[in-house]
Amino acid sequence: MTKTRLIANFILFQVGWFSCVLFGATSLHLAGTLIAGVIVLIHLRLAVNPVPELILVLYAISIGLLWDSALVSLGVLQYEHGMISAFMAPHWIIAMWALFATTINISLNWMKANWLLAVLMGAIGGPLSYYAGYKLGAVQIPDMTLGMIALAIGWAIFMPVLVWLARRYDGVTEPSAGQAGLAAA
């Protein structure tokens, strides 16, 4: 993987994340989802094998939809804009899960080497991301302590799960000469 691809993946994720959060805090919430969707489509278009990448994205969407909707249903997180229903996460949060999936085999590929690192990064990075969204006005966290603990536990579980899925559904890594020969046989 080229350094340019790593940097582009990181930058596109940041553009998508900020678009979802900043637009998600307003009545223009659909704009963030559309921007994230375009970035995911670009990622799939550039993938060596887009099918495994699409499967990874769909798994991330499923996990995110269930997890974030559970947190909304329990009142741990509250959103003002983009709600599909009162008990579901907003569409722009689900788009962010799809967007996040595009980073696991590229700019976050280094986490595949160490499960403990994936757990720690999830436990720290997940809550920090939601806290940033809180500070930018996109999400309300009525009980900050409970919210951060719930997010840390969830992300400590889901990050290694997503890394495991990314190992299985890696459509961006070029096959080695040996793997290419096996595939041709």
N, C-alpha and C positions, 0 to 999 in steps of 0.2 A: 504494500500500500504506500502510495506516495505521500510525502509531507503536505503537498498541496491539497490532496483529498482529505487528510486529517484536519487541516486548518479550515477548509471549506465546510466540512461537516460540523465542526465546532461553531463556526460563525453562523451557519444556517440555523443550527439549533438555537443559538442565542437570539437571532432575529425572530424565530418562531415563538420562543418562550416569551420574550418581551411583547410580541404582538398579541399573543393570547392573554397575557396578564393585563397589559395596559388597555387593550380593547375590551377585555372581559370585565373590567371595572366600569364600563360605560354601556350605553345603549347600542354601541357599535360592536358588540361582542361577536357577532358573526364574522366580522373582518378578521379577527385573530384566528378563528377556526379555518377560514378560507386560506389564509397565509400559511398556516401549519399544514393544511392539506396539499397545497402546492409544493411545499418543501418535501413532504413525504413522497409525493409523486415524482419529483426530481430524483430523490434518493432511489426509488424503485427503478426509475429509468436508467440510472447510472450503474445499478448493481450488475455484477457479472451474471448472477442468476437471481432474477427478481422474485421467483416463487418462494424460496425459503425466507427471504426478507419480508415478503408480504405476510407469510404465516407468522413470523415473529411480531410484526406490527399488529396483526389481529389478536394474538395472545396478549400483547401489552394492552390493547384496547379493552379486552375482556377483563383482565385483572383490574385495570383502572376503573372501569365502569362499576364493577362489583365493589371494590374497596372504597372508592370515593363516594359512591352512592350509600354505602353502609355508614360512612362517617357523616354524611348529610342526614340520613334517616335518624341517626342517634343524636343529632344536634351538635356534634363535635366541630363540624365546619358549616358555615352558612354562606350562601352566595346570593347576590342580588340580581345578577344578569346572566342570561343564557341557560336558565333552568328548563329542562325538558319536562320535568314534573317536580312537585314539591319534595319527593323522596329520592331524586336522582341527581347525580353530579351534573353540572352544566356541560353543554356540548364542547366548550372550549377547553375544559379540563381533560375531557376524553381525547380531544385532538392533541393535547400536550403529551399524553401517554403514547400515542402513535408517534409523535415527534421524538420523544425520548428513545423509543425503540430503534430509531434510525442511527443513534449514536453508539449503541452497544457493540456493534461489530466494527466500528471505525474509531471514533475518538475516545471511546471508553473500552476499547479492546484490551487494554492493559489489565483490566480487572479480571479477565478470564483466567489469569495465572494464579489467583489467590482468592479462595472463597471467603476467608476471614476479612480480607480487604473489602470485598463486595458487601459483606455484612456491615462493616464499619462505615463504609461510604454511604450505604443506604440509611443507616441509623442516624448519620449526621447530615448528609446532603439532602435527604428527603424533607425532613422538617425545616431545614434552612430555606429550601425552595418555597415552601408554603408560607414561612414567615416573611420572606421577601414579598410574596403575593399579598400577604396581610398588610405590610407596610405600604404597598402600592395601591391599596384599596380594593383589591379584587376578591378577597375572601375575608370573612369575619371568623374569628376563633374565640367564641364566648369564654371558654375556660382555657387560657393559654397553657397552663401546666398539663392538663388532661390532653389537650390537642397535640402538644409536642411529644408527649409520651406515646400516645396512640400512633402518631405519624412515625416516630422512631421505631416502634415495634413493627409496624406494618412494612416500612421500607427496609428494615433489617431482614425481613423475610422475603420481600418481593425482589430486592436487588439480586440476591444470589439465584433466585428462581429465574429472573430475566436473563442473567448471565448464563445459566445452564441452558435455557432455551436458545440463546444466541449461539452457543457452541453447536447446538444441533441444527439450527436454522441460520447458517451463515451463507449469505448469498453475495458477499462482497469480496471475500478472500479468494484470490486467484488459486486454482488448484495447482499443486506442485507437479513436476514432470511425471513422478510416479503415480500420482492420483489421476492425472490426465490419461496416462496409459491404461490404467485399470478401467477408467470410465469408457474408453474406446473399445475395450475387449468385450 
